[in-house]
């Protein structure tokens, strides 16, 4: 299991680096954004079709489609911003309208999936991402001064902290289990014992399933990780969990600042920052981010945002 986790981590890092290099060109960045938004919108549509045809939705795990629906909402909002920017810069109006409509359809499909068919905590995580995109849009459109932008950002941060505090205080027990879906008493007790026994460096990445057997009363039952944060903590301990959170927060801050400093292409780093924020909260609410598809998709999104957080002119000036 540890080898599998290591290979997946290396693949994600490699994909991140390749994406940063490849999408420096704006046309390639747009192509990658179109593909990502389309793939995630299709995943969200699978969740939307669950009520019409449950058999059709069994092909994809609910936790994966929920995570991809949240990412798809941010990406398709970026597509809509792209269409608006194209119209403002005198590109083909018809093409801009078509792109905008595609983004709207994808955003609606993702919104229905994440807000209507997922849990409350996943919906809140997606709301944070949407609010962040709107915050960046307001700061840019109103051309706020650094002081005003900082004040507005701090206010939004305080509001998010209050909402998160309320969510975590609704449940009792270990903080890593407070946002996960409801589970049986025995399952919760086993997870609490497992988390309490976790040491600083954990049992090794990807070993959750193997270690969980020790804490199960029923040898035939399978104890799965209720959230990505729980699996990371159990596998890598406090040290690994803190390192993952720190890296995620650093990436979020870099993308957010890049979106504020970017010109008309701010939707690239802005959408990536919103996706990272969604992923941070969603990691406490479900295990979807443990799926390879979600990990690789998020790697491409972050690489796209980091690469496009610096304008071509700034990049050329730095190289000179």
C-alpha positions, 0 to 999 in steps of 0.5 A: 500500500505504501508503494502505491501511495508513493507512486501516486504521489510521484505521479501527481507531482510530476503532473503538476510540474508538467502542467506548469511548463505546458500551460504557460501559453495562454491558448494551451491553458484555455484548452486545458481549462476547457477539458477539465471543466468538461470532464468534471461537468460530466462527472457531476451529471452522473450524480445528477442522473442518480435520481432518474436512473440509480443504476447509471450512477453506480458506475462512479463512486458517490464520493468521487462524483461529489468531489469532481462536482465541486471542482467542476463548479469552480472551473465552469465559473472560470469558463464563464469569466473567460467568455466575458473577458473574450467579449470585452476584448472584442473577440467573436461575440458568437464564440464568446456566447457559446463558450459562456453557455457551455460554462453555464450548463456545466456550472448548473450541472455541478451546482445541482450535484453539489448543493442538491445531491451532496451533504451539507458540509460538501455544499458549504465547502463549495460555497467557500469556493464560490465566495472566493471567486466572487471576492476576487471578481469584486476586488478586480472589477472595482479596482480596490486599493490594497488597503480596501482589498485587504480589509475585504479579504480579512472580513471574508476570512473571519466570516469563513472562520465563524462558519467553520467553527459552527460546523465543527462545534455541531458534532462531538468527538475527534475533530477529524470526524466532526464533518464526516457523514453519519456512521454506526456507533461501533465504526465511530468507536473503532475510528476514534481508537485508531486516531487516538493511537496514531503516532507522530509519523503514522503507520505509513501512507496508504496503510489505513485499510491494513491498520484498521483491521486491528480495531475492528470487532468483526473480522469480516467487515471492512473499515474505510476512511470516512474522509481524506483528512482521516486517512492522511492523519492515520497514515502519516501522523501529525507530522505528515498531516501538518505538512499537507495542510501547510503545503495546501495553505501555501498553494492557496495563498500563492494562487489567491495573490496571483489572481489579485495581481493578474490582469484579464486572466485572473480567472485561471489562478482564481479558479485554482485557488477556489478549487484548493479551498474547496478541497481543503474543506472537503478533505474533512467531509468525505474520502473523494480526494483519496481517489486517483482521479481526483488527485490527478485532476487537482494536480492539473488544476493547481499547475494551471493556476500556478503557471497562469498566476504570472503574466507573460510580460512579467515572466519575460521581464524576469527572464531578462 
